[in-house]
């Protein structure tokens, strides 16, 4: 007998399977361990030691499943090759260090092919305080490719997508990225307060940038819902406030010259040139934060207006530095170097046109 030879029921008693750390198993996995379909049915009889939690997924003990068991059962049900259990062709998960609930040591993470936890359950795993605890969720959302032939049943709610994102590994299961999980959660929510709290926490907690959330909401066609639009407005305002705080901190911590903040630029007696987030008058350097995160048509119009303003300022000899909230968050030292380089290069340029600087 080799290590790959399935054990028969006689050589591997049924109770030894239930002693394992991963207690949900597929019917095919049980068959690979030598447990026939008839024996599985016998064990799952009313009052028996096992129970069928989902189609083709058996829980190897009586009584309610734990939250961890429900997550693994839903993934077993939705994984591409349920007959063989977790398959080996899944997209790689990004390993993230997160707190693990007390209890037995977690087993190695199975590679569930073409399936990942999403929605409220995913947000809970990502650490959202505004998301409900796992035991209180009646269903667990699982993200699968659009063409998969699966139906929502029991504690598994099927969510379909044309393109699976790369999952993040949290507490031993593949989980959708925050922006995607938020969109899938918001699709099922009608309470404006809950939607607002989740979106705000996504930005305030540093989970993702507003633009990423709005892209997913737009993809899911959720921006036509009034309570979602209202929450997005708060989300963008929250994201801008955080970006401005990072900008102030960058200038202070990297000893950049103090600019004038949040000003409008005008030609003397002439047209309005536009507002900028920071301006160094002596060096004629302007800085803009790109916090655009609205519908595509609005985004295109805003970008066209931004491009016109930038071209006009640069024709007047004003250097425009463009920063994004994500760059400020992830690499403030590099962004400070970009600004410093622009300030130092001012002496090599022709003098800029005189402009009037007004508070915005």
Secondary structure in CASP SS format (residue, H / E / C, confidence):
PFRMAT SS
TARGET T0000
AUTHOR 0000-0000-0000
METHOD secondary structure of the structure
MODEL  1
X C 1.00
X C 1.00
X C 1.00
X C 1.00
X C 1.00
X C 1.00
X C 1.00
X C 1.00
X C 1.00
X C 1.00
X C 1.00
X C 1.00
X C 1.00
X H 1.00
X H 1.00
X H 1.00
X H 1.00
X H 1.00
X C 1.00
X C 1.00
X C 1.00
X C 1.00
X C 1.00
X E 1.00
X E 1.00
X E 1.00
X H 1.00
X H 1.00
X H 1.00
X H 1.00
X H 1.00
X H 1.00
X C 1.00
X C 1.00
X C 1.00
X C 1.00
X H 1.00
X H 1.00
X H 1.00
X H 1.00
X H 1.00
X H 1.00
X H 1.00
X C 1.00
X C 1.00
X C 1.00
X C 1.00
X C 1.00
X C 1.00
X C 1.00
X E 1.00
X E 1.00
X E 1.00
X E 1.00
X C 1.00
X C 1.00
X E 1.00
X E 1.00
X E 1.00
X C 1.00
X C 1.00
X C 1.00
X C 1.00
X C 1.00
X C 1.00
X C 1.00
X H 1.00
X H 1.00
X H 1.00
X H 1.00
X H 1.00
X H 1.00
X H 1.00
X H 1.00
X H 1.00
X H 1.00
X H 1.00
X H 1.00
X C 1.00
X C 1.00
X C 1.00
X H 1.00
X H 1.00
X H 1.00
X C 1.00
X C 1.00
X C 1.00
X C 1.00
X C 1.00
X C 1.00
X C 1.00
X C 1.00
X C 1.00
X E 1.00
X E 1.00
X C 1.00
X C 1.00
X C 1.00
X C 1.00
X C 1.00
X C 1.00
X C 1.00
X C 1.00
X C 1.00
X C 1.00
X C 1.00
X C 1.00
X C 1.00
X C 1.00
X C 1.00
X C 1.00
X C 1.00
X C 1.00
X C 1.00
X C 1.00
X E 1.00
X E 1.00
X E 1.00
X H 1.00
X H 1.00
X H 1.00
X H 1.00
X H 1.00
X H 1.00
X H 1.00
X C 1.00
X C 1.00
X C 1.00
X C 1.00
X C 1.00
X C 1.00
X C 1.00
X C 1.00
X H 1.00
X H 1.00
X H 1.00
X C 1.00
X C 1.00
X C 1.00
X E 1.00
X E 1.00
X E 1.00
X E 1.00
X E 1.00
X E 1.00
X C 1.00
X C 1.00
X C 1.00
X C 1.00
X C 1.00
X C 1.00
X C 1.00
X E 1.00
X C 1.00
X C 1.00
X E 1.00
X E 1.00
X E 1.00
X E 1.00
X E 1.00
X E 1.00
X C 1.00
X C 1.00
X C 1.00
X C 1.00
X C 1.00
X C 1.00
X E 1.00
X E 1.00
X E 1.00
X C 1.00
X C 1.00
X E 1.00
X E 1.00
X E 1.00
X C 1.00
X C 1.00
X H 1.00
X H 1.00
X H 1.00
X H 1.00
X H 1.00
X H 1.00
X H 1.00
X H 1.00
X H 1.00
X C 1.00
X C 1.00
X C 1.00
X C 1.00
X C 1.00
X H 1.00
X H 1.00
X H 1.00
X H 1.00
X H 1.00
X H 1.00
X H 1.00
X H 1.00
X H 1.00
X H 1.00
X H 1.00
X H 1.00
X H 1.00
X C 1.00
X C 1.00
X C 1.00
X C 1.00
X C 1.00
X H 1.00
X H 1.00
X H 1.00
X H 1.00
X H 1.00
X H 1.00
X H 1.00
X H 1.00
X H 1.00
X H 1.00
X C 1.00
X C 1.00
X C 1.00
X C 1.00
X C 1.00
X C 1.00
X H 1.00
X H 1.00
X H 1.00
X H 1.00
X H 1.00
X H 1.00
X H 1.00
X H 1.00
X H 1.00
X H 1.00
X H 1.00
X H 1.00
X H 1.00
X H 1.00
X H 1.00
X H 1.00
X H 1.00
X H 1.00
X H 1.00
X H 1.00
X H 1.00
X H 1.00
X H 1.00
X H 1.00
X H 1.00
X H 1.00
X H 1.00
X H 1.00
X C 1.00
X C 1.00
X C 1.00
X C 1.00
X C 1.00
X C 1.00
X E 1.00
X E 1.00
X E 1.00
X E 1.00
X E 1.00
X E 1.00
X E 1.00
X E 1.00
X C 1.00
X C 1.00
X C 1.00
X C 1.00
X E 1.00
X E 1.00
X E 1.00
X E 1.00
X E 1.00
X E 1.00
X E 1.00
X E 1.00
X E 1.00
X C 1.00
X C 1.00
X C 1.00
X C 1.00
X E 1.00
X E 1.00
X E 1.00
X E 1.00
X E 1.00
X E 1.00
X C 1.00
X C 1.00
X C 1.00
X C 1.00
X C 1.00
X H 1.00
X H 1.00
X H 1.00
X H 1.00
X H 1.00
X H 1.00
X H 1.00
X H 1.00
X H 1.00
X H 1.00
X H 1.00
X H 1.00
X H 1.00
X H 1.00
X H 1.00
X H 1.00
X H 1.00
X H 1.00
X H 1.00
X H 1.00
X C 1.00
X C 1.00
X C 1.00
X E 1.00
X E 1.00
X E 1.00
X E 1.00
X E 1.00
X E 1.00
X H 1.00
X H 1.00
X H 1.00
X H 1.00
X H 1.00
X H 1.00
X C 1.00
X H 1.00
X H 1.00
X H 1.00
X H 1.00
X H 1.00
X H 1.00
X H 1.00
X H 1.00
X H 1.00
X H 1.00
X H 1.00
X H 1.00
X H 1.00
X H 1.00
X H 1.00
X H 1.00
X H 1.00
X C 1.00
X C 1.00
X C 1.00
X C 1.00
X C 1.00
X C 1.00
X E 1.00
X E 1.00
X E 1.00
X E 1.00
X E 1.00
X C 1.00
END
